[in-house]
Amino acid sequence: MFKIKKIPTLLFLATSFIANTHANTKLDHNEKNIVKQAELAIPQALKEIEQAVNINSGSMNIEGVKQVGELAKQQLSDIGFDVQWLDGSEFNRAGHILATHNSKKPNALKVLMIGHLDTVFAKNDDFQKFKMLSDTQAAGPGVADMKGGNTIIISAMRILKKLNLLDNISIKVLLTGDEESSGRPLSLSKKAIVDAAIWADIALGFENGDNNINTGMAARRGYTGWTLNVAGKPAHSSQIFNEEIGYGSIYETARILEAFRTQLEQEENLTFNPGIIIGGTNIDYDNSKSSGSAFGKSNVIAQTTKVRGDLRALSNKQLKQAKQTMQNIVKNNLNHTSAELIFEAGYPPMALTQGNLDLLAQYSQVSQNLGYNPVKPANPRKAGAADISFAAEHVDMALDGLGLMGSGAHTKNEIADLTTLNKNIEKTAILIYRLSQQK
């Protein structure tokens, strides 16, 4: 359990920092009260992070994800949100939490806040527990990605509710149960995000982005998986390259991959990675386990090769062009070989838009008014795909990377930077408050 003796030191550091940074800043009366409440919220926030982290919620641990969802459900219900559990059995996952607060103000601005309940750590993983490493760091599965981010959402909502500052804005909080391993089909597993985004004007994501508190994700690259299947004519190796036999599947695969690299590697913000390759006379690949085996001999021309990889692009236009280039390469086969390239449904890009930049500018202004650094656009190459991408094209503005910063996500070295907890609770609550005054 969390050691209470750590809290006073952390609070002293936070209080000292706040006292220095908030002097002579441009905050109104309500915003100054938000700052005070955010300081007081830290002990409860830390306990709630610990409680969530200590429940294993690997994406395929259905019961564990549901338990973390129940914690969030109780917390959001206590604030006054109408909370639903959206069952995920249709797409083989636990499901999602959807919490709604509707303003009585006509034409109130609508904001969607996105987090996720699941982690990459399986139920039998030995990395299971929250641990304070120092007054400013904590370790644990999902502590930064992204149970800390969920806590920032909930803490900010709790503060605004306590100060009666939620009346002029409508909010949906969506905590998904399959961000780390998406249920299929995506049309079902991501439907809740799309539906909430269609309702909303603005979407805010609380992933930790590039783990730099001075940047925000105004754009994210999408993710598309691909499979390359290549066939050649089997024969004795002494006959390779001749007119009757050709080049075999491995040479054809090498040609294709090298052409991908030479024709596309200079494209800005585009990446494509062959993650696994298996080739030989016979191959066996288990997609569910991402593993396989092959049989072949050095004196036999390979008959079959399979490659699986990913493709990441910053816009739908860039993605479409890259797919076409890759397909053109695949069609230009060496003698006596054939190949097919299959693209999977994936995460769409969150394109850089003026609306996103305008929202980032507002968030940056909040940061500066609090006495912190400006927040600049993050390099999309420094973060992966995220659920907000399914929302971005349906809202006027979107911004991600607002969660708890840290390092080592998806590894047993995952560490949260607790000095960012108070700051991002403050920034989130004040941004929501300011947005509520705009419409």
N, C-alpha and C positions, 0 to 999 in steps of 0.2 A: 504493500500500500504506500501511498504518497506520504513522505515524512514531513509532518507539519513544521518541524524546526527549520526546514529550508525556506518556508514562506516569508518570515520576517526579513531575512537578508535580501531575498528577491524583491520584496516590496520596498525595502529601503533603497535599493538600487533604482527601481522604477520611479519612486517618489522623488529621489534626488535628480534624476534625469528630467522628469516632468517639470520640476521646479525651475530648472535651468532653461529648458527649451520653450516653455509656454509663456515666458515673460515677454510682454509687449507684442503679443501676436494678435491677429485680427479674428477674434472669435466673438460671436454674440453671446448673450446670457445663456441661452439653451445649450450652445456648444461648450461653453465652460462647464456647465453642469454635466454634460456627456463625459468630458475629460475626468471630472471627479468620480463619476460612477464607474468609468472604465478602470480607474486605479483600484477602486474597491472590489471590482469584479474578478481580479486576478486569482485570488485563492480558490474561488468556486470554479473558475475556468480550468485551472490546473487539475483540480480533482476530477472534473468531468472528462478531461483529456485522458487522465490515467484510467478512469473507469472504462472508457471506450477502448483504449489500447489493450487493456487486459482481457478483452473478449476477442478471441480469434475470429476474424471475419474474412478469411480468404474467400475469394469469389465463389468457389464451389462448396464452401462450408455454409450450406443454406441456413441451418439453425443459428450459426454464429452471426451471420449477416442480419438475420431477423432480430437477434438479441440486441445488437447495436442499434438497429432501427427502433426497437422498443424504448431504448434509452432516449433517443432523439424525440420520439413521439411524446414521451412524458414531459420532456423539457419544453417542447414547443406548445404542447397543450396547456401547460402551466402558465405560459405567457399569454394564452388566449387565442392561439391559432386553432383553426379547424384542421385536424390531422387525419389523413387517410393512409392506410397501408395498401399499396397497389401490388397485387400478387404477381409473381413472375414465373409461375409454373408453365405458362405457354411458351416461354423462351428459355426454360431450363435454368432459371436463376431464382434467387430469393424474392426479389421485387424491390420496390422503391417506397420511400416516405414522401408524401406530398402534403405540405402544410400551407394553409391559406389564411390570409388576413385581408378582408375587404373593407376598404374605406367607404364611409357614407357620403363622402364628398363627391359631387357630380364631376365626371371626367378626371378623376384622380389618376395620377401617373401609376403605371403598373410595372413592378420590378420583379424579375425572376432571379432568385439566388440559388446557385447550383453547387452541390457538394456530392460526396459519395461515401457509402458505408463500408465498402469492401476494400481489401488489401490484396497484395500478391502472395502473402504468406499462408501456406496450407495449414490445415488443422494439426498435422503432425510435425510441423516445423519446430525446431528448438528455440527459435527467436520469438518469444511469446509475451514478454512482460515489459511494462513501463519501468524505467529506472532513471532517477535523477543522477546525472553525471556531475553537475555543479549547480551553482545558483542560476546559471544562464543556459544550461543545456540539459536535454533529456533524450533518452533513447527508447526505442520500442517500435514494434511493427505498426506502421501506419501513423506514427506520431506526427509526422509532417505531411505525409501523403496518405489520407488527408484528414485524419481525425482532429488534428489541430485546426484545420480550416473550417470544419463543421462547427467546432466550438466558437470560432470567431463569429460565424453567422449567428448562432444562437445567443451568444453573449451580447452582440450588438442589438439584436431584437429585444432582449430582456431589458437592456438599458433604455431603449426608446419607449418601450411600453411603460416602464416605471416612471418616466418623465412625461408621459402622455404626449409623445411626439410621433405616434403612428397614425393618428386620426386622418391625416391628409394624404395618405399614400396606401396603395394596395400592393400586397406582397405575396408571392408564392415562394416557398422554400422547397426545393426538390433535392433529396438526397438519394442518389441512385445506388442500386445494389450490385451493379455489374460494370463499373467503369474500367476496372483492371482486366476483366475478361468478359467481353460483351456477349450477352445472350443472342441467340440467332432464332429467327431472322431479325435483323436490325430494325425492320419496319415495326416489329412488336416491342423489342427491348428498348428502343429509343422513342417510342411513341409518346411517352409521358413528357419527355423533353420538348419534342416538337409541339405538342398540344399546349404546353405551358408557355412556350415561346410565342406561339400565335396569339395567345392572350396578352402577352406582355408588350411593353414599350422598350424596356431595357433588360439586358441579361448580365448578371455579374457572376463570375466563376471564382471559387475559392480554392482551386488547386494552388500549389506553391510555385508554378511556372518555372522560371530559371533560378529560383532561390535567391534573388537579389531584391531586397526591399525597395530599392531605388528604381526598379523597372516594373512595368505592367504589360501584360500580354494583350496588345491591341490587335494582334493577329496570331493565328496558330496554323501550322501546316496540317493538312489532312493526312490520313493513313489509308493506303490500299494494299492489300496483300495480293501476291501473284504467284502462279505456278507455271513453270516451263517444263513441258514434256517433250523429249527429243528421242527420235528413233533412227537407227542406222541399220546397215546390212551386216549381219554377223558373218565372219569368215576367219580364216587363218591370218594372223597378223602380217605375214609376208606379202599378202595381197592388198594391203591398204594403199590407198591413193590411185589404184588403177581404175580404168573406165568401168569395169564390170562390178566393182565392189564399192568404191567411193571412200568416204572418210570416217565412217562410224559415228556413233552418237556423241562421244566425248569431244571429238574435234569440232563437231557442229555446235555443241554447247559452248565450247571455249570461244568460237567465232562470235556467237550471239552475245555473250557476256562482255567480251572486249568491245564489240560495237556499241553496246549500251553505254559503256564507260566513255568511249571516245566521242560519241555523238551527243551525250547529254550531261557530262560532268561539269561543263562550264555554265550550265543554266543556273542562275541565281535562285537560291532557296529550294532547289529541287535536289532530292537525294533518292537513290535506289540501291538497295542492298540485297545481294544473294546470301541468305542466311544459312542455307544447308544445301548440299549437292550430293547426289548418290548416282553412281553410274557403273555399268558392267554388263555382263551377259543377262543376268536377271537381278531385279531389285525388288525390295519390299519396303514400303513406307507407311507408317502409322501416323496419320494426321493428328489424331487425338493426343498422341504422346510426343509429337514433333521429333520422331526418331525413326530409323530404318536400318536396313542391312542390304548388302550387295554381294553377288557372286560374280567373279570374273577371273580371267587368267591373263597374264602378260602377253601371251601369244595368241590371244583371241580378240578380234575387233569388237568393241563394246556395242551392244545392240540397243540399250535403253539407258537414258539419263533423265533424272528429275532434279529440278532446282526450285526451291521456295524462297521468296524474298518479299520485300516491301518497297513501296513507292510513296514518297511524301512530297506534296506540292502545296504552294501557298494560295492558289486560286483554282477554281474549277477550269478556267481556260488553260492554265499551265498544266493541270492534270490531264486534260483531254489531249493536248498537243503531245505530251510525253507518252501517253498510251499509244497514240498513233505512230509515233517514231519507233517505239519498241515493236509494235506489230509489223511495221514495214521491214525492220531488221530480221525478225523471225521468219518472214516469208521468203527471204532471199537465200534459200538453202544450198548447202554444199551438195555435191553429187551423191545420189543414193541415200539422202537423209531427209527427214521431215521433222517439223516442230510445230507445237501449238503453245500459245501463251494465253493463260486464263487469268482474268482479273476478278477479284472478289469484291463484294460490297464492303465498304469501309467507312472510316470517319471522313466527313467532308472537310474541306479547308474552312477556316475562319479567316476570310480575306480582310486585308487592311482597308478600312473605309474611313471617310471623313467623320462619320458619326462615332466610330470607335475612338478616333483620335480626340474628338471633342470631349468624350466621356473621360478619357485618360487625362485630359487637361484639367477637368473639374476635380478629379481625384488628386492630381498633382497639386492643385491649389489648396485643397484640404490639407495635404501633407505639409506644405510650406506654411500655411496659417497656424499649424500646430508647432511650427519650429523645426520640422524635419526637412529632409532633402527633397528637391523636386523628383517626380517620378516620370521617367522617360520610357519610350517604347522599347520593349525587350526585343532582342534578336530572335526571330522565330526558329532559327536553327538550334537554339539552346534549350528548347523544350519540346516535348512530344505532343501527341494528339490528346484531346480532352473532350468531355461531354458537351462543353459549351459550343463546340463546332456544330452540333445538331440544332442549336438554338440561334446561332448568329445570323443566319440568312433570313430569319423571321422577325427580327427586332430592328429598331432604328439605331441602337447603340449596343455594343457588347464589350466587356472587359474581363480579363481573367488574370490569374496569378496573384490574387489578393489574400491568399491564405497564410498559414504559418510557415515561415522560412526554415530552411534546414539544409541537410546534405545527406547523401547516401541513400536516397529513395530507391526502393525495390531491392535493397541489400540488407544484410544483417548489421551494417554500419549506419543505419538510418538514425539521424540525430536531428532534433528540433532546436532551433535558435529561439529560446524563450524571451530574448530581448525584443523580439518582433511581435509577441503576442499582444501586449498592451497597445503598441502603436497601431496595429492593424485592426484591433477592435475599435479604437478611437476613430480611425480613418473611415472604416466602414459605417459606423453609426452616424458620423457627421455627414458623410456623402449622402446617405439615405435621407437624413434630415433636410439637407439642402435640396435634394431632388424633390422632396415633398412640398417645397415652397415654390416650385417652378410652374406648376400647372393648375 
